Amino acid sequence: MLNIRTFNLGPMQTNAYLVQGEDTSKAFIIDPGMNPKPLVRAIENLEIEAIVLTHAHFDHMAGVEEIRKWKGCPVYLHAAEAEWLESPKWNGSLRWPDVTEPLMTGPAEYDLAGGQTLNLVGHTFKVFHTPGHSPGSVSLLSGKDLFAGDVLFRSGVGRTDLPGGSERELIDSIQNTLYTFDEDVVVYPGHGPKTTIGFEKQNNPYVRASR
């Protein structure tokens, strides 16, 4: 069973997730965002196996370099956004100068791809390529726990008006990938409270379950 801790980080209120298995001395991180001090304090005495990015927008990757250098852990990111960590233009940090300075970090050590499995903290996580919010957005499923990044929110969906976004791809990712999971799968989104697949299929005003 996974132990999942949520850290709401930075002015964009991005959810970073600290994920542990049965060995409480180890963990991995999903989307270390801006102003990561609460997360940094929580991992002081932990071995961090990896940082996994659901996508490379600045509010999800701002804490990468600090944690990677400190903990010596690799970063995983979909190949479609391989250059985004090094480009303030593509990661969006140039777009919001009132929120952040331009952000750059070194490239990811490993590519993510749909159909891939990651073995972290003693558990298996299946990678699903779920583009739409961004071209390299991925979702991770382990048992009944789904980390969906900015694809699917509680009663909402990710915006598609940023570079590389596509409303058609987003709807396809939700209807034909995420909505195929069991209804009791718990969704941990990139922003806002958690939800379930069943609730979203019945109630999400943006994407209904396909008939």
Buried (B, 14 or more C-beta within 10 A) or exposed (E): EBEBEBBEBBEBEBBBBBBBBEEEEBBBBBBBBBBBEEBBEBBEEBBBBBBBBBBBBBBBBBBBBBBBEEBEBBBBBBBBBBEBBBBBEBBBBBBEEEBBEEBBBEEBEEBBEBEBEBEBBEBEBBBBBBBBBBBBBBBBBBEBBBBBBBBBBBBBBBEBEBEBBBBEBBBBBBBEBBBEBEEEBBBBBBBEEBBBBBBBBEEBEBBBBEE
